[in-house]
Each structure stands twice: as C-alpha cells, then as structure tokens.
Amino acid sequence: MRSQMFYRVKRGAFLILAYTVLLAVAAACLFPLLWMFGSALKTQETIFSDFSLFPQQPHWENFVVAWTQANFNTYFWNSVFYTVAVVLGLVLFSSMAAFAFSRLDFPFKNALFLLFVCMMMIPLPGQFVALYVLLTNLNLVNTRLGYILPQIDAGQALAIFLLKTFFDKIPKDLEDSARIDGCNKLGIYRHLALPLAKPAIAVVVIFNCLAVWNEYLLAMLIFSEKKLMPLPRGLMVFQGTHLTEYALLMAGVSITVIPIIVVYLVMQKYIISGITAGAVKG
C-alpha cells in the first residue's frame, strides 16, 4: 500500500515538474512573438519607453503603412510564389528519387544515396561563390528561376533521406498486391507510395516552407530588382543608415510570420502522425 502511494506521489511530482518545464519552454517561445506583435502597435517614440506587451493606444495603421510603404504587396506575393514553386518541385523530385533509391535497383545506388546524405553537411551559404559563378554563366542571376532552382537543390538531400526511410518501411505485400492489380513502378509510386507517405511529405513541406519563406542571403546574392525580391529582403526598407523604423519593421515582420504560423497549424496533425508512425515502425 505504501509502495503504491509512494509511486503515485513520485509520478505526480514528475508530471508537475514536466509540465512546469514545458510551460516555461512554451512561454519562452511565445514571448518574442507577443513582444513583436505588441511593438508593431507602438510608435517610433514609444517603442523604447512603453514596455507593455500590448499598448493602451494601439496603432493598427502601422500594418497598413508597412504594407504600402514597403511595397509589401509585391514582396508578399513573390514569397508566396517562390515558396509554392520550391516546395512543389522539391516534393516531386525528392519523392521520385527517394522511391527509386528505395524500390529500384541500379548501378551505384548506395554510393549515390551516401553522396546525397553527405550533402546535408554542406549548407547553402557554403556554396555561394560557386553558385553565383554558375548562375552567372547560365544567365540566371536576377531571375526567378535562378532563385528557385538552388533552393530546390538545397532541400533535396534531407527530403530524399526522410522519404526513402519512409518508403523502405512500406510492406512488400502491399507492393505485390498493387503489381497483381496491374500497377507498374510508376503506378505503385503514384497510387501507393505517395498516399502512404503523406506524413513524411508533410514534414518535408513544413521544413522547406520555413526555409524558403525566411531565405534572405540567397535573395541578397541574386536579386537587384525590387520587383523580384521576397519578403525578408523587403524588410530592409525600414532599416536605414542612420535610422531604423522599428515599429514599422515589427509590423512588417508580423506580416511575414503570420502565413508560416497558418501553414504550421494546418500541417501540424500530419507532422505529429508522421512522428508517431515513425516511432511505431522503428
């Protein structure tokens, strides 16, 4: 009886400690977002004197000024286009490559897959010099295609690794059944592998949406025309040599963050199911 009581007390104390730590981590993650949104509603004069999270006299017009003054309409839709194009291209090419590595036999398959895995250790900034020379020779500098293709390439290694791992765990019996029903390799990929890999694809989508939406260095390298620039590059409008308009900058950052939060909330259930499925299958 005492042992059961001790176990319950110990378990209760552990749960309290665990929830306390999780709440502290959640608060640490949410506080910068709340501070950013609150700062977006202040003025240039009060942003350094009013330390409240939400000002008593909010200036909602900051969002309108940020949208119009910084030409955010153009930057926003540029970012939407780049993100959709990169993610669609990445999912298409990486899923086909991952399926080939998982289900097909061809020369040097293992060596090529190992090469893709090694590419995950080389970040995109480390390739900037060679990348710029290549894009210059191909006349892709200051073009949308020159911005999209390197980001598809940068996300391939991790996406192929994740999707191949998921494809490897699909039972052979399902593939044999699909083959008996008349499916060839392309049909198995389209009708069997892709639907079952939705959780893994969701992880690839959310990771690369975050990467593409927040990309700044590549845009700095490639673009010189404002009409082609994405949102992170457009935020520099509020940062001058001698003065930074912090309230408008925070409003612009808030506009930038909102779409990513929406995408994450929409894809969250798929990400959780993917993690759970991977844990069970492992």
C-alpha positions as CSV (number, residue, x, y, z in Angstrom):
1,M,0.0,0.0,0.0
2,R,2.8,2.4,0.9
3,S,4.7,1.5,-2.2
4,Q,1.6,2.3,-4.4
5,M,1.2,5.6,-2.5
6,F,4.9,6.4,-2.9
7,Y,4.7,5.6,-6.6
8,R,1.7,7.9,-7.1
9,V,3.3,10.8,-5.3
10,K,6.5,10.3,-7.2
11,R,4.6,10.1,-10.5
12,G,2.6,13.2,-9.6
13,A,5.7,15.1,-8.7
14,F,7.3,14.1,-12.0
15,L,4.3,15.2,-14.0
16,I,4.2,18.6,-12.2
17,L,7.9,19.1,-12.9
18,A,7.5,18.1,-16.6
19,Y,4.5,20.3,-17.2
20,T,6.3,23.2,-15.5
21,V,9.3,22.8,-17.8
22,L,7.1,22.5,-20.8
23,L,5.1,25.6,-19.9
24,A,8.3,27.5,-19.3
25,V,9.6,26.5,-22.8
26,A,6.3,27.4,-24.4
27,A,6.3,30.8,-22.7
28,A,9.9,31.4,-23.9
29,C,8.8,30.6,-27.4
30,L,5.6,32.7,-27.4
31,F,7.1,35.8,-25.6
32,P,9.1,37.0,-28.7
33,L,6.0,36.7,-30.9
34,L,3.9,38.6,-28.4
35,W,6.6,41.3,-28.0
36,M,6.9,41.6,-31.7
37,F,3.2,42.0,-32.3
38,G,2.9,44.5,-29.4
39,S,5.8,46.5,-30.7
40,A,4.2,46.7,-34.1
41,L,1.3,48.6,-32.5
42,K,3.5,51.3,-30.9
43,T,5.1,54.4,-32.4
44,Q,8.7,55.1,-33.1
45,E,8.8,57.2,-29.9
46,T,7.0,54.9,-27.5
47,I,8.6,51.6,-28.6
48,F,11.6,52.3,-26.3
49,S,9.6,53.8,-23.5
50,D,6.5,51.7,-23.3
51,F,7.5,48.2,-22.1
52,S,4.0,46.7,-22.0
53,L,3.2,43.8,-24.3
54,F,0.1,45.4,-25.6
55,P,0.0,49.3,-25.7
56,Q,-3.0,51.2,-24.3
57,Q,-3.3,53.1,-27.6
58,P,-2.6,50.6,-30.3
59,H,-1.6,52.0,-33.7
60,W,-3.2,49.5,-36.2
61,E,-2.3,51.8,-39.0
62,N,1.3,50.6,-38.8
63,F,0.3,47.4,-40.6
64,V,-1.3,49.5,-43.4
65,V,1.8,51.7,-43.6
66,A,4.1,48.8,-43.7
67,W,2.1,47.1,-46.4
68,T,2.0,50.2,-48.6
69,Q,5.2,52.0,-47.8
70,A,7.5,49.0,-48.3
71,N,5.7,47.7,-51.3
72,F,4.8,44.6,-49.4
73,N,2.1,43.6,-51.8
74,T,4.8,42.7,-54.4
75,Y,7.2,41.2,-51.9
76,F,4.4,39.1,-50.3
77,W,3.2,37.5,-53.5
78,N,6.7,37.0,-54.6
79,S,7.4,35.0,-51.4
80,V,4.2,33.0,-51.9
81,F,5.2,32.1,-55.5
82,Y,8.7,31.2,-54.5
83,T,7.6,29.0,-51.6
84,V,4.9,27.2,-53.6
85,A,7.3,26.6,-56.6
86,V,10.2,25.4,-54.5
87,V,8.1,23.1,-52.3
88,L,6.2,21.6,-55.2
89,G,9.4,21.0,-57.2
90,L,11.1,19.6,-54.1
91,V,8.4,17.2,-53.2
92,L,8.1,16.0,-56.8
93,F,11.8,15.4,-57.5
94,S,12.8,14.2,-54.0
95,S,9.8,11.7,-53.8
96,M,10.7,10.2,-57.2
97,A,14.4,10.0,-56.2
98,A,13.6,8.5,-52.8
99,F,11.3,5.9,-54.4
100,A,14.0,5.0,-56.9
101,F,16.6,4.6,-54.1
102,S,14.1,2.5,-52.0
103,R,12.4,0.3,-54.6
104,L,14.6,0.2,-57.8
105,D,18.0,-1.5,-58.4
106,F,20.5,0.4,-60.5
107,P,24.3,0.8,-60.5
108,F,26.0,2.7,-57.7
109,K,22.7,3.2,-55.9
110,N,24.2,3.0,-52.4
111,A,27.1,5.3,-53.3
112,L,24.8,7.9,-54.8
113,F,22.5,7.8,-51.8
114,L,25.5,8.2,-49.5
115,L,26.5,11.2,-51.6
116,F,23.1,12.8,-51.0
117,V,23.4,12.2,-47.3
118,C,26.8,13.8,-47.2
119,M,25.3,16.9,-48.9
120,M,23.3,17.5,-45.8
121,M,26.5,18.6,-44.1
122,I,27.2,21.4,-46.6
123,P,24.9,24.4,-46.0
124,L,23.8,26.6,-48.9
125,P,25.9,29.6,-47.7
126,G,29.0,27.4,-48.1
127,Q,28.2,27.1,-51.8
128,F,27.5,30.7,-52.5
129,V,30.7,31.5,-54.5
130,A,30.4,28.5,-56.8
131,L,26.7,29.0,-57.0
132,Y,27.0,32.7,-58.1
133,V,29.5,31.8,-60.8
134,L,27.3,29.0,-62.1
135,L,24.2,31.2,-62.2
136,T,26.1,34.0,-63.9
137,N,27.3,31.6,-66.6
138,L,23.7,30.3,-67.1
139,N,22.4,33.9,-67.2
140,L,20.1,33.1,-64.2
141,V,21.2,36.0,-61.9
142,N,18.4,38.4,-61.2
143,T,15.8,35.8,-62.4
144,R,13.1,33.9,-60.6
145,L,14.4,30.6,-61.9
146,G,17.8,31.4,-60.5
147,Y,16.3,31.8,-57.1
148,I,14.0,28.7,-57.2
149,L,16.4,26.1,-58.5
150,P,19.2,26.5,-55.9
151,Q,16.6,26.2,-53.1
152,I,15.1,23.0,-54.6
153,D,18.7,21.6,-54.8
154,A,19.4,22.7,-51.2
155,G,16.4,20.8,-49.8
156,Q,16.9,17.6,-51.8
157,A,19.3,15.8,-49.5
158,L,17.2,15.9,-46.4
159,A,13.9,15.3,-48.3
160,I,15.3,12.2,-50.0
161,F,16.7,10.9,-46.8
162,L,13.3,11.3,-45.0
163,L,11.2,9.9,-47.8
164,K,13.4,7.0,-48.6
165,T,13.3,6.0,-44.9
166,F,9.5,6.0,-45.1
167,F,9.3,4.2,-48.4
168,D,11.6,1.5,-47.0
169,K,9.1,0.7,-44.3
170,I,6.2,0.1,-46.7
171,P,5.4,-3.6,-46.6
172,K,6.4,-5.6,-49.7
173,D,3.0,-7.3,-49.6
174,L,1.3,-4.0,-50.5
175,E,3.6,-3.5,-53.4
176,D,3.0,-7.1,-54.6
177,S,-0.8,-6.6,-54.3
178,A,-0.6,-3.4,-56.4
179,R,1.5,-5.2,-59.0
180,I,-1.1,-8.0,-59.2
181,D,-3.7,-5.4,-59.8
182,G,-1.8,-4.2,-62.8
183,C,0.3,-1.3,-61.4
184,N,3.7,-0.8,-62.8
185,K,6.5,1.0,-60.9
186,L,5.1,4.5,-61.7
187,G,1.6,3.4,-60.7
188,I,2.9,2.0,-57.4
189,Y,4.7,5.3,-56.8
190,R,1.7,7.3,-57.6
191,H,-1.2,5.3,-56.1
192,L,0.6,3.5,-53.2
193,A,3.8,5.1,-52.1
194,L,2.8,8.8,-52.2
195,P,-0.6,8.4,-50.3
196,L,1.1,6.3,-47.6
197,A,4.0,8.9,-47.3
198,K,1.7,11.9,-46.6
199,P,3.1,12.3,-43.0
200,A,6.7,12.3,-44.3
201,I,5.8,14.7,-47.1
202,A,4.1,17.0,-44.6
203,V,7.4,17.2,-42.6
204,V,9.3,18.0,-45.9
205,V,6.7,20.7,-46.8
206,I,6.8,22.5,-43.4
207,F,10.6,22.4,-43.1
208,N,11.1,23.8,-46.6
209,C,8.2,26.3,-46.3
210,L,10.1,27.7,-43.3
211,A,13.4,27.7,-45.1
212,V,12.2,29.3,-48.3
213,W,9.9,31.9,-46.7
214,N,12.7,33.1,-44.4
215,E,15.5,33.0,-47.1
216,Y,17.5,36.2,-47.1
217,L,21.1,35.6,-48.1
218,L,20.3,34.0,-51.5
219,A,18.0,36.8,-52.3
220,M,20.7,39.3,-51.4
221,L,23.1,37.5,-53.7
222,I,20.8,37.0,-56.8
223,F,18.3,39.9,-56.9
224,S,18.9,43.6,-57.6
225,E,15.5,44.4,-58.9
226,K,12.9,45.1,-56.2
227,K,10.0,43.6,-58.2
228,L,11.6,40.2,-57.8
229,M,12.5,40.3,-54.1
230,P,10.8,38.2,-51.4
231,L,9.5,39.5,-48.1
232,P,12.7,39.1,-46.0
233,R,14.6,41.2,-48.4
234,G,11.8,43.8,-48.5
235,L,12.0,44.2,-44.7
236,M,15.3,46.1,-45.2
237,V,13.3,49.0,-46.5
238,F,12.7,50.0,-42.9
239,Q,16.4,49.8,-41.9
240,G,18.3,52.9,-43.0
241,T,21.9,54.0,-42.5
242,H,21.1,56.4,-39.6
243,L,17.5,55.5,-38.6
244,T,15.6,52.2,-38.3
245,E,11.8,52.5,-38.1
246,Y,11.3,49.8,-35.5
247,A,7.5,50.0,-35.2
248,L,7.0,49.6,-38.9
249,L,9.8,46.9,-39.0
250,M,7.9,44.9,-36.3
251,A,4.7,45.3,-38.3
252,G,6.4,44.0,-41.4
253,V,7.9,41.0,-39.5
254,S,4.4,40.3,-38.1
255,I,3.0,40.2,-41.6
256,T,5.9,37.9,-42.6
257,V,5.3,35.5,-39.7
258,I,1.5,35.1,-40.0
259,P,1.5,32.9,-43.1
260,I,4.0,30.5,-41.7
261,I,2.1,30.1,-38.5
262,V,-1.0,29.3,-40.6
263,V,0.9,26.7,-42.6
264,Y,2.2,25.1,-39.5
265,L,-1.2,24.9,-37.8
266,V,-2.7,23.3,-41.0
267,M,0.1,20.8,-41.3
268,Q,0.6,20.1,-37.6
269,K,-1.6,16.9,-37.5
270,Y,0.3,15.4,-40.4
271,I,3.6,16.1,-38.7
272,I,2.5,14.6,-35.4
273,S,1.2,11.5,-37.2
274,G,4.4,11.2,-39.1
275,I,6.5,11.3,-36.0
276,T,4.2,8.7,-34.3
277,A,4.2,6.4,-37.3
278,G,8.0,6.5,-37.5
279,A,8.2,5.7,-33.8
280,V,5.9,2.7,-34.1
281,K,7.6,1.4,-37.2
282,G,11.0,1.8,-35.8
